Amino acid sequence: MSPSTGPRPAARLLLLSLLVFIIGTIEFLPVGLLPDISRDLGVDPSRTGLLVTVYAFTVGLTAAPLTARTSAWPRKRLFLTTCAVFMAATALSGLSPDYTSLAASRLLCGLAHGVFYAIVAGYAAAIAGPGRSGRATAIVFAGVSLAFVVGVPLGTAAGTAFGWRTAFLATAALGLVALLTAARLLPPVPPGPPLRVSDLPRVACTPGLAPVVLTTGLVILGHFTLYTYVTEYLHDAAGFTHASVSPVLLLFGLTGLAGTLISGSLVDSRPRATLLGTLALMAVSLTALGAAPVNRPLLFLSIATWGLACTALPVCFQTAVLRTAREAPDAASSLYVAAFNTGIGAGALTGSLLLTAAPPAALPWAALALLLAGTATTLLTRPSRPATDTPPPAQTTSPCPRPTPTPPPRTRTRRSSRHTT
């Protein structure tokens, strides 16, 4: 089955989005179930929050080298392998007898996560065809927003009602069903020339890529300084009960889904304006969360706009990476994924350290400071060249630009003597 046969591209992109939804749900399940996991395993919530740090730092350290090591694999086989490892590790998480075992299984998830997100956007672009990378990225990354809308709230509710282990095992079972469907329906996409780990510094020096990666790291660092401990913030600073946290997370996810779709419709034509507008909206939201946590109407509005902005940002960042590094989209995406997840881990660690010295009400202000640093990086960087779409990764994955092919010389045809000039 090739990209031009079988189900329509939209159906295949929706299947990719489903797998992203499941993996996104698994990634953030510890956030919603943090108090339950802590009580069951007998550890402090701040230590349980470090599960997010272990996971994210694993991704940050291994995404780029593992993507390089597997660059010669056909995309479909690599995609299915990473999904299979992820689901198996999630099942092990649900069966973990203690904190150490849970941390080890989450580390295994992190190894698969880095490669998965490094290739999924390029795989989607190959399925969608040239000129549609922004919209394809938005469709696939809508799965992350749906994870916030449906996955994390349902996982939190199921974990509260039936135990956090049940939530992990049920999500892994759903992932297995989606994986078997993907094995049947997704098209094969051949790899490009193999990429060596030693080529990664050269890819990192691609003009315009470093500012995108740096901005991503700073903004995500700020976001997860607050989001990792949003349950603690809602309990302590805003006065929410444990049962009322799930509806707030649902609101966050609903507006996040809208943010993904809106950014996907704008980023192809107005990439820089979409990014700057999203950063501004997120800054206003964090300011309101820090200034008036007990004002319920303002808090709900701020949660809604925060969700809209934070889920629009990955579409903006990933599309910028694909357009900037057209000659090595998978390698560049692995560097972006590394920065993204390093930001997640550092954010969880920063929030944990901050909670030892300050109340949860201080978290939005720390997040805002880091967001503004990332915004300044974007404002001080001018686009190095006009944004252009990326070709499918199967056509070019080499970090070195290929020379422009020279057209063959025309063969001069001798005119008949009967023709006049």
NUDREN-588714 format. One record per residue (C-alpha): residue number from 0; x, y, z. Coordinates in pm, 1 decimal, decimal comma. Each point is the difference from the previous one (the first is absolute). Example, Ala and Ser with C-alpha at 12.3 -4.5 7.8 and 13.67 -1.06 7.14 Angstrom:
2
ATOM | 0 | 1230,0 | -450,0 | 780,0
ATOM | 1 | 137,0 | 344,0 | -66,0
//
This chain:
421
ATOM | 0 | 0,0 | 0,0 | 0,0
ATOM | 1 | 144,8 | 335,8 | -106,4
ATOM | 2 | -100,0 | 354,2 | 98,5
ATOM | 3 | -199,1 | 21,7 | -322,3
ATOM | 4 | -205,1 | -317,0 | 58,8
ATOM | 5 | -222,9 | -127,8 | 278,2
ATOM | 6 | -189,8 | 232,2 | 236,6
ATOM | 7 | -13,1 | 371,5 | -70,3
ATOM | 8 | 280,3 | 212,6 | 151,5
ATOM | 9 | -246,9 | 160,7 | 243,6
ATOM | 10 | -88,6 | -340,0 | 147,2
ATOM | 11 | 366,7 | -86,3 | 43,7
ATOM | 12 | 72,0 | 334,1 | 164,9
ATOM | 13 | -289,5 | -59,3 | 240,1
ATOM | 14 | 149,6 | -338,4 | 88,4
ATOM | 15 | 332,5 | 168,3 | 72,9
ATOM | 16 | -190,4 | 253,4 | 209,2
ATOM | 17 | -162,8 | -283,7 | 198,1
ATOM | 18 | 337,9 | -146,7 | 86,7
ATOM | 19 | 128,5 | 344,0 | 95,6
ATOM | 20 | -309,3 | 35,9 | 220,3
ATOM | 21 | 71,0 | -328,7 | 179,1
ATOM | 22 | 369,2 | 72,9 | 48,2
ATOM | 23 | -77,1 | 355,6 | 112,7
ATOM | 24 | -247,7 | -135,5 | 254,4
ATOM | 25 | 256,3 | -244,7 | 133,8
ATOM | 26 | 263,6 | 270,7 | 16,8
ATOM | 27 | -209,8 | 227,6 | 220,0
ATOM | 28 | -191,4 | -255,8 | 207,0
ATOM | 29 | 234,3 | 49,8 | 300,0
ATOM | 30 | -99,1 | 369,0 | 7,8
ATOM | 31 | -368,6 | -70,7 | 62,9
ATOM | 32 | 69,4 | -304,5 | 219,8
ATOM | 33 | 289,1 | 148,5 | 195,6
ATOM | 34 | -177,3 | -7,7 | 342,0
ATOM | 35 | -129,5 | -356,8 | -57,0
ATOM | 36 | 339,8 | -135,4 | -105,3
ATOM | 37 | 164,0 | 172,7 | 295,3
ATOM | 38 | -241,9 | -151,2 | 251,6
ATOM | 39 | 18,4 | -350,4 | -149,2
ATOM | 40 | 379,5 | -11,0 | -18,2
ATOM | 41 | 56,4 | 193,0 | 320,8
ATOM | 42 | 208,1 | 282,3 | -144,7
ATOM | 43 | -31,0 | 379,1 | 13,4
ATOM | 44 | -186,7 | 174,9 | -286,1
ATOM | 45 | 314,5 | 196,0 | -89,0
ATOM | 46 | 188,6 | -327,5 | -46,3
ATOM | 47 | -280,7 | -144,9 | -209,8
ATOM | 48 | 12,1 | 312,5 | -213,9
ATOM | 49 | 358,9 | -90,1 | -79,3
ATOM | 50 | -136,8 | -289,2 | -208,4
ATOM | 51 | -75,3 | 267,7 | -256,7
ATOM | 52 | 360,4 | 119,6 | 32,1
ATOM | 53 | 147,6 | -348,6 | -46,1
ATOM | 54 | -219,5 | -59,0 | -301,8
ATOM | 55 | 70,7 | 333,5 | -161,7
ATOM | 56 | 375,5 | 1,2 | 58,3
ATOM | 57 | 17,7 | -350,2 | -146,7
ATOM | 58 | -166,3 | 132,8 | -314,0
ATOM | 59 | 220,0 | 307,9 | -5,1
ATOM | 60 | 322,3 | -201,5 | 24,9
ATOM | 61 | -89,3 | -282,5 | -239,1
ATOM | 62 | -235,0 | 144,1 | -266,9
ATOM | 63 | 270,0 | 129,3 | -235,8
ATOM | 64 | 253,1 | -287,2 | 21,6
ATOM | 65 | -268,6 | -270,9 | -20,3
ATOM | 66 | -160,6 | 171,7 | -297,8
ATOM | 67 | 338,7 | 11,6 | -170,9
ATOM | 68 | 69,7 | -365,5 | 80,4
ATOM | 69 | -334,8 | -107,0 | -146,7
ATOM | 70 | 2,4 | 236,4 | -299,9
ATOM | 71 | 52,5 | -289,6 | -243,5
ATOM | 72 | -316,2 | -177,4 | 117,6
ATOM | 73 | -311,5 | 24,5 | -219,2
ATOM | 74 | -227,6 | 255,2 | 162,5
ATOM | 75 | -295,2 | -232,7 | 51,3
ATOM | 76 | 204,8 | -269,2 | 169,1
ATOM | 77 | 167,5 | 253,3 | 226,9
ATOM | 78 | -332,1 | 163,7 | 83,2
ATOM | 79 | -164,6 | -331,4 | 91,7
ATOM | 80 | 301,7 | -111,0 | 204,0
ATOM | 81 | 2,8 | 314,9 | 211,6
ATOM | 82 | -373,8 | -33,0 | 60,6
ATOM | 83 | 35,8 | -365,4 | 104,1
ATOM | 84 | 278,9 | 80,7 | 246,7
ATOM | 85 | -207,5 | 283,7 | 139,5
ATOM | 86 | -309,1 | -212,2 | 61,9
ATOM | 87 | 200,0 | -283,3 | 157,6
ATOM | 88 | 176,3 | 242,0 | 234,9
ATOM | 89 | -334,5 | 156,8 | 96,0
ATOM | 90 | -136,4 | -342,2 | 95,0
ATOM | 91 | 309,2 | -51,0 | 215,4
ATOM | 92 | -71,8 | 334,8 | 166,7
ATOM | 93 | -345,4 | -121,5 | 99,3
ATOM | 94 | 153,7 | -317,5 | 147,5
ATOM | 95 | 284,0 | 176,2 | 185,8
ATOM | 96 | 22,7 | -111,2 | 363,9
ATOM | 97 | 197,3 | 304,0 | 119,4
ATOM | 98 | 125,2 | 344,5 | -92,8
ATOM | 99 | 330,6 | -124,4 | -144,1
ATOM | 100 | -173,1 | -241,9 | -236,6
ATOM | 101 | -240,7 | 270,0 | -111,2
ATOM | 102 | 287,4 | 239,7 | -67,8
ATOM | 103 | 182,0 | -268,2 | -204,4
ATOM | 104 | -305,8 | -70,7 | -216,0
ATOM | 105 | -50,0 | 371,2 | -57,6
ATOM | 106 | 363,0 | 23,4 | -109,7
ATOM | 107 | -69,8 | -269,3 | -261,0
ATOM | 108 | -300,2 | 201,3 | -119,5
ATOM | 109 | 227,5 | 300,2 | -33,4
ATOM | 110 | 240,9 | -190,2 | -226,3
ATOM | 111 | -282,4 | -75,4 | -243,1
ATOM | 112 | -160,9 | 342,1 | 34,2
ATOM | 113 | 295,2 | 194,2 | -139,6
ATOM | 114 | 17,7 | -193,7 | -325,0
ATOM | 115 | -379,6 | -6,1 | -34,9
ATOM | 116 | -37,5 | 377,0 | 8,6
ATOM | 117 | 311,8 | 55,4 | -209,0
ATOM | 118 | -150,1 | -189,6 | -293,9
ATOM | 119 | -378,2 | 40,9 | 34,5
ATOM | 120 | -20,2 | 350,7 | -150,9
ATOM | 121 | 218,7 | -96,7 | -296,2
ATOM | 122 | -199,7 | -320,9 | -46,6
ATOM | 123 | -321,2 | 205,6 | -1,9
ATOM | 124 | 149,0 | 242,8 | -253,8
ATOM | 125 | 92,5 | -291,0 | -226,0
ATOM | 126 | -355,6 | -135,0 | 18,7
ATOM | 127 | -162,6 | 339,9 | -57,6
ATOM | 128 | 218,7 | 96,9 | -294,0
ATOM | 129 | 200,9 | 314,0 | -86,3
ATOM | 130 | -132,2 | 337,5 | 111,0
ATOM | 131 | -207,9 | -133,9 | 289,5
ATOM | 132 | 244,0 | -50,4 | 285,1
ATOM | 133 | -160,6 | 262,8 | 225,1
ATOM | 134 | -348,3 | -144,0 | -26,8
ATOM | 135 | 129,0 | -356,3 | 28,3
ATOM | 136 | 190,7 | 93,1 | 314,4
ATOM | 137 | -313,5 | 162,4 | 145,1
ATOM | 138 | -212,3 | -309,9 | -67,1
ATOM | 139 | 253,3 | -232,6 | 158,6
ATOM | 140 | 72,4 | 227,8 | 295,4
ATOM | 141 | -373,6 | 35,8 | 61,7
ATOM | 142 | 51,6 | -336,3 | 168,2
ATOM | 143 | 202,2 | 175,6 | 269,7
ATOM | 144 | -284,6 | 245,7 | 55,4
ATOM | 145 | -249,8 | -285,7 | 15,2
ATOM | 146 | 223,9 | -161,5 | 259,5
ATOM | 147 | -54,6 | 309,5 | 215,6
ATOM | 148 | -372,3 | 12,1 | -85,5
ATOM | 149 | -90,3 | -366,0 | 33,8
ATOM | 150 | 299,5 | -211,7 | 92,3
ATOM | 151 | 140,5 | 166,9 | 310,5
ATOM | 152 | -340,6 | 90,6 | 153,2
ATOM | 153 | -136,9 | -351,0 | -64,4
ATOM | 154 | 323,7 | -155,8 | 120,2
ATOM | 155 | -12,1 | 214,5 | 312,4
ATOM | 156 | -364,0 | -93,7 | 62,3
ATOM | 157 | 66,0 | -370,5 | -62,1
ATOM | 158 | 308,1 | 5,6 | 218,6
ATOM | 159 | -191,4 | 170,6 | 281,4
ATOM | 160 | -288,6 | -248,4 | -25,2
ATOM | 161 | 179,4 | -328,3 | -75,4
ATOM | 162 | 364,9 | 66,8 | 80,4
ATOM | 163 | 280,4 | 158,5 | -197,4
ATOM | 164 | 127,0 | -340,3 | -117,9
ATOM | 165 | -329,2 | -65,7 | -178,5
ATOM | 166 | 36,1 | 327,4 | -189,4
ATOM | 167 | 346,6 | -97,6 | -126,2
ATOM | 168 | -99,4 | -354,4 | -99,4
ATOM | 169 | -318,9 | 107,9 | -178,9
ATOM | 170 | 187,2 | 265,3 | -199,0
ATOM | 171 | 265,8 | -253,6 | -101,1
ATOM | 172 | -273,8 | -238,4 | -121,1
ATOM | 173 | -156,8 | 275,3 | -210,4
ATOM | 174 | 342,7 | 75,7 | -142,7
ATOM | 175 | 47,5 | -362,8 | -102,2
ATOM | 176 | -324,7 | 6,4 | -200,4
ATOM | 177 | 105,0 | 321,6 | -175,7
ATOM | 178 | 345,6 | -145,8 | -68,7
ATOM | 179 | -144,6 | -307,0 | -173,0
ATOM | 180 | -222,5 | 224,6 | -211,4
ATOM | 181 | 298,0 | 216,6 | -95,8
ATOM | 182 | 198,8 | -306,8 | -105,4
ATOM | 183 | -274,3 | -78,4 | -250,0
ATOM | 184 | -88,5 | 345,0 | -134,7
ATOM | 185 | 302,7 | 228,4 | 12,8
ATOM | 186 | 209,2 | 20,3 | -319,4
ATOM | 187 | 369,1 | -85,3 | -18,6
ATOM | 188 | 230,4 | 299,1 | -35,7
ATOM | 189 | 362,5 | -87,9 | -80,1
ATOM | 190 | 278,9 | 171,4 | 189,6
ATOM | 191 | 246,1 | 241,6 | -147,6
ATOM | 192 | 379,1 | -35,4 | 18,1
ATOM | 193 | 119,3 | -118,1 | 343,8
ATOM | 194 | 80,6 | 275,1 | 248,7
ATOM | 195 | 295,0 | -29,0 | 236,5
ATOM | 196 | 2,5 | 133,1 | 354,0
ATOM | 197 | 301,8 | 209,2 | -99,1
ATOM | 198 | -220,9 | 181,2 | -254,0
ATOM | 199 | -227,9 | 145,3 | 269,7
ATOM | 200 | 217,9 | 305,6 | 79,1
ATOM | 201 | -8,1 | 90,0 | -367,8
ATOM | 202 | -379,9 | -25,3 | 0,1
ATOM | 203 | -14,8 | 216,4 | 313,0
ATOM | 204 | 190,0 | 272,0 | -185,8
ATOM | 205 | -270,3 | 25,4 | -267,4
ATOM | 206 | -79,1 | 373,9 | -32,2
ATOM | 207 | -308,9 | 88,8 | 202,2
ATOM | 208 | -29,1 | -332,6 | 181,9
ATOM | 209 | 182,1 | 88,2 | 324,2
ATOM | 210 | -236,3 | 288,4 | 93,0
ATOM | 211 | -303,2 | -224,6 | -50,8
ATOM | 212 | 152,2 | -270,7 | 219,9
ATOM | 213 | 104,4 | 249,4 | 270,2
ATOM | 214 | -340,1 | 169,8 | 6,4
ATOM | 215 | -167,0 | -338,9 | 24,7
ATOM | 216 | 213,0 | -101,6 | 297,9
ATOM | 217 | -63,0 | 322,6 | 194,2
ATOM | 218 | -373,4 | 16,9 | -65,9
ATOM | 219 | -61,1 | -366,1 | 82,6
ATOM | 220 | 216,9 | 33,0 | 310,4
ATOM | 221 | -228,2 | 277,6 | 120,7
ATOM | 222 | -319,7 | -179,1 | -93,8
ATOM | 223 | 85,6 | -319,9 | 185,8
ATOM | 224 | 127,9 | 183,0 | 304,9
ATOM | 225 | -369,3 | 70,3 | 58,2
ATOM | 226 | -179,2 | -278,9 | -185,9
ATOM | 227 | 179,9 | -289,0 | 174,2
ATOM | 228 | -137,3 | 126,1 | 331,2
ATOM | 229 | -325,0 | 150,8 | -125,1
ATOM | 230 | -194,6 | -231,0 | 235,6
ATOM | 231 | 192,2 | 137,7 | 297,4
ATOM | 232 | -51,9 | 355,0 | -128,5
ATOM | 233 | -375,4 | -50,5 | -36,7
ATOM | 234 | -27,6 | -156,3 | 345,4
ATOM | 235 | 215,9 | 243,5 | 194,9
ATOM | 236 | -16,8 | 333,7 | -183,5
ATOM | 237 | -346,9 | -17,8 | -156,9
ATOM | 238 | -181,6 | -208,1 | 262,9
ATOM | 239 | -126,2 | -279,8 | -227,7
ATOM | 240 | -93,4 | -337,5 | 145,5
ATOM | 241 | 159,9 | -316,7 | -131,5
ATOM | 242 | -319,2 | -99,9 | -184,7
ATOM | 243 | -27,4 | 336,3 | -178,4
ATOM | 244 | 345,2 | -15,4 | -160,4
ATOM | 245 | -109,4 | -227,6 | -287,0
ATOM | 246 | -251,8 | 253,4 | -142,4
ATOM | 247 | 270,5 | 267,0 | 2,6
ATOM | 248 | 236,1 | -230,5 | -190,5
ATOM | 249 | -285,2 | -71,3 | -242,0
ATOM | 250 | -43,5 | 373,6 | -64,7
ATOM | 251 | 373,2 | 30,3 | -56,4
ATOM | 252 | -9,1 | -279,9 | -254,9
ATOM | 253 | -311,0 | 119,5 | -184,9
ATOM | 254 | 148,4 | 339,2 | -68,7
ATOM | 255 | 328,5 | -171,0 | -83,9
ATOM | 256 | -167,9 | -194,8 | -276,2
ATOM | 257 | -131,9 | 327,0 | -142,1
ATOM | 258 | 348,5 | 150,6 | 23,6
ATOM | 259 | 152,5 | -285,9 | -197,8
ATOM | 260 | -256,6 | 29,4 | -278,8
ATOM | 261 | 17,2 | 381,1 | -15,4
ATOM | 262 | 378,7 | 4,1 | -12,5
ATOM | 263 | -4,0 | -268,5 | -269,2
ATOM | 264 | -219,7 | 218,0 | -219,0
ATOM | 265 | 224,3 | 306,0 | 44,1
ATOM | 266 | 356,5 | -123,4 | 27,8
ATOM | 267 | 47,8 | -88,1 | -367,6
ATOM | 268 | -72,6 | 356,3 | -113,1
ATOM | 269 | 100,9 | 210,5 | 305,9
ATOM | 270 | 252,8 | -199,8 | 202,0
ATOM | 271 | 172,0 | 280,8 | 191,0
ATOM | 272 | -318,0 | 193,3 | 81,1
ATOM | 273 | -167,1 | -319,3 | 120,6
ATOM | 274 | 293,6 | -81,9 | 227,8
ATOM | 275 | 30,1 | 349,4 | 149,9
ATOM | 276 | -374,8 | 29,6 | 54,0
ATOM | 277 | -6,9 | -335,1 | 176,1
ATOM | 278 | 289,6 | 95,0 | 227,6
ATOM | 279 | -174,9 | 326,9 | 90,1
ATOM | 280 | -324,4 | -180,1 | 85,2
ATOM | 281 | 184,3 | -244,1 | 222,9
ATOM | 282 | 178,8 | 285,6 | 179,5
ATOM | 283 | -331,4 | 171,5 | 78,6
ATOM | 284 | -145,6 | -329,2 | 127,6
ATOM | 285 | 290,8 | -69,5 | 236,2
ATOM | 286 | -12,8 | 355,2 | 131,9
ATOM | 287 | -367,0 | -40,9 | 88,4
ATOM | 288 | 61,6 | -338,0 | 166,1
ATOM | 289 | 268,4 | 153,2 | 216,7
ATOM | 290 | -187,0 | 320,3 | 84,6
ATOM | 291 | -349,0 | -128,6 | 83,4
ATOM | 292 | -16,9 | -375,3 | 71,1
ATOM | 293 | -307,4 | 35,5 | 225,5
ATOM | 294 | -202,0 | 189,0 | -259,7
ATOM | 295 | -189,1 | -295,2 | -146,1
ATOM | 296 | -132,3 | 160,7 | -324,0
ATOM | 297 | 342,5 | 144,4 | -80,4
ATOM | 298 | 169,3 | -328,4 | 90,0
ATOM | 299 | -224,5 | -201,3 | -233,0
ATOM | 300 | 61,6 | 250,1 | -279,8
ATOM | 301 | 375,5 | -12,6 | 62,8
ATOM | 302 | 5,4 | -380,7 | 3,2
ATOM | 303 | -190,7 | 1,6 | -330,4
ATOM | 304 | 234,9 | 242,5 | -175,0
ATOM | 305 | 306,0 | -171,5 | 148,4
ATOM | 306 | -119,8 | -330,7 | -145,2
ATOM | 307 | -69,4 | 160,3 | -338,6
ATOM | 308 | 345,9 | 156,3 | -16,0
ATOM | 309 | 214,9 | -282,5 | 133,0
ATOM | 310 | -135,6 | -257,9 | -244,1
ATOM | 311 | 28,8 | 236,5 | -296,0
ATOM | 312 | 370,7 | 48,5 | 68,8
ATOM | 313 | 118,1 | -352,3 | -96,9
ATOM | 314 | -165,6 | 40,3 | -340,7
ATOM | 315 | 182,2 | 330,1 | -49,1
ATOM | 316 | 334,4 | -134,4 | 119,1
ATOM | 317 | -12,8 | -331,0 | -187,7
ATOM | 318 | -106,9 | 166,0 | -325,1
ATOM | 319 | 286,3 | 249,3 | 35,3
ATOM | 320 | 244,4 | -288,6 | 45,7
ATOM | 321 | -125,4 | -184,1 | -308,7
ATOM | 322 | 25,0 | 313,0 | -213,6
ATOM | 323 | 336,6 | 110,6 | 132,9
ATOM | 324 | 178,1 | -335,7 | -30,8
ATOM | 325 | -141,9 | -125,1 | -326,9
ATOM | 326 | 304,7 | -215,4 | -72,9
ATOM | 327 | -8,9 | -189,8 | 332,0
ATOM | 328 | -352,3 | 20,9 | 144,7
ATOM | 329 | 20,9 | -308,1 | 223,4
ATOM | 330 | 337,6 | 94,9 | 146,2
ATOM | 331 | -112,3 | 358,5 | 61,2
ATOM | 332 | -324,9 | -125,6 | 152,9
ATOM | 333 | 200,2 | -219,7 | 237,9
ATOM | 334 | 186,8 | 309,5 | 123,1
ATOM | 335 | -333,0 | 179,6 | 42,3
ATOM | 336 | -143,5 | -299,3 | 189,1
ATOM | 337 | 310,1 | -5,5 | 219,5
ATOM | 338 | -42,6 | 369,4 | 85,9
ATOM | 339 | -374,6 | -43,2 | 55,3
ATOM | 340 | 41,3 | -288,8 | 240,1
ATOM | 341 | 300,0 | 149,0 | 174,7
ATOM | 342 | -231,3 | 294,0 | 65,3
ATOM | 343 | -261,9 | -238,3 | 140,2
ATOM | 344 | 249,1 | -166,5 | 232,7
ATOM | 345 | 164,1 | 322,6 | 107,4
ATOM | 346 | -343,7 | 151,9 | 56,6
ATOM | 347 | -105,2 | -285,6 | 225,8
ATOM | 348 | 328,6 | 32,0 | 189,2
ATOM | 349 | -29,9 | 378,8 | 24,8
ATOM | 350 | -355,9 | -27,9 | 128,7
ATOM | 351 | 105,5 | -261,8 | 254,7
ATOM | 352 | 282,9 | 218,9 | 129,6
ATOM | 353 | -222,3 | 306,6 | 5,2
ATOM | 354 | -263,0 | -178,7 | 207,8
ATOM | 355 | 258,4 | -71,9 | 269,3
ATOM | 356 | 54,4 | 374,2 | 46,4
ATOM | 357 | -325,8 | 167,5 | -104,3
ATOM | 358 | -374,2 | -74,3 | -17,8
ATOM | 359 | -160,1 | -127,5 | -323,2
ATOM | 360 | -129,8 | 352,7 | -69,1
ATOM | 361 | 355,6 | 91,6 | -106,5
ATOM | 362 | 3,8 | -251,1 | -285,1
ATOM | 363 | -175,3 | 218,2 | -264,2
ATOM | 364 | 249,2 | 283,5 | 53,0
ATOM | 365 | 297,6 | -230,8 | -53,1
ATOM | 366 | -165,6 | -136,8 | -313,1
ATOM | 367 | -61,0 | 353,0 | -128,9
ATOM | 368 | 364,7 | 103,3 | 46,2
ATOM | 369 | 122,4 | -294,9 | -205,9
ATOM | 370 | -264,7 | 58,0 | -266,5
ATOM | 371 | 110,8 | 360,4 | -38,7
ATOM | 372 | 361,2 | -112,5 | -42,3
ATOM | 373 | -105,3 | -229,3 | -283,5
ATOM | 374 | -212,0 | 274,0 | -156,9
ATOM | 375 | 297,5 | 236,4 | 7,7
ATOM | 376 | 205,2 | -260,0 | -187,8
ATOM | 377 | -262,5 | -9,1 | -273,0
ATOM | 378 | -31,6 | 378,4 | -20,2
ATOM | 379 | 376,5 | 44,8 | -31,4
ATOM | 380 | 25,1 | -255,0 | -280,1
ATOM | 381 | -95,6 | 88,8 | -351,3
ATOM | 382 | -102,0 | -278,2 | -236,4
ATOM | 383 | 306,9 | -110,4 | -193,8
ATOM | 384 | -200,3 | -67,7 | -314,5
ATOM | 385 | -360,4 | -16,5 | -109,6
ATOM | 386 | -191,9 | -292,7 | 137,1
ATOM | 387 | -35,8 | -280,1 | -248,5
ATOM | 388 | -159,3 | -334,3 | 36,8
ATOM | 389 | 198,4 | -314,1 | 62,1
ATOM | 390 | 6,4 | -298,7 | -229,1
ATOM | 391 | -75,4 | -344,5 | 138,3
ATOM | 392 | 285,8 | -141,0 | 207,8
ATOM | 393 | 28,5 | -297,9 | -229,6
ATOM | 394 | 125,2 | 224,2 | -274,7
ATOM | 395 | 279,7 | 166,7 | 192,8
ATOM | 396 | 132,5 | -58,9 | 349,5
ATOM | 397 | 365,4 | 78,1 | -52,2
ATOM | 398 | 134,9 | 287,3 | 212,2
ATOM | 399 | 192,8 | 130,1 | -297,8
ATOM | 400 | -187,2 | 195,8 | -265,9
ATOM | 401 | -12,9 | -182,0 | -327,4
ATOM | 402 | 128,4 | 183,6 | -304,4
ATOM | 403 | -258,2 | 129,5 | -238,4
ATOM | 404 | -17,2 | -246,5 | -287,9
ATOM | 405 | 124,4 | 138,2 | -328,7
ATOM | 406 | -241,2 | -60,7 | -287,4
ATOM | 407 | 143,8 | -209,1 | -282,6
ATOM | 408 | 114,3 | 197,1 | -306,2
ATOM | 409 | -250,9 | 27,7 | -273,9
ATOM | 410 | 71,8 | -201,6 | -312,2
ATOM | 411 | 4,8 | 229,1 | -298,9
ATOM | 412 | -222,5 | -138,5 | -274,2
ATOM | 413 | 108,5 | 58,8 | -356,0
ATOM | 414 | -273,7 | 185,9 | -180,0
ATOM | 415 | -123,1 | -129,9 | -328,0
ATOM | 416 | 107,6 | 200,9 | -302,3
ATOM | 417 | -360,7 | 39,1 | -87,5
ATOM | 418 | -57,4 | 213,1 | 316,2
ATOM | 419 | 75,4 | 367,7 | -0,2
ATOM | 420 | 143,3 | 201,7 | 289,6
//
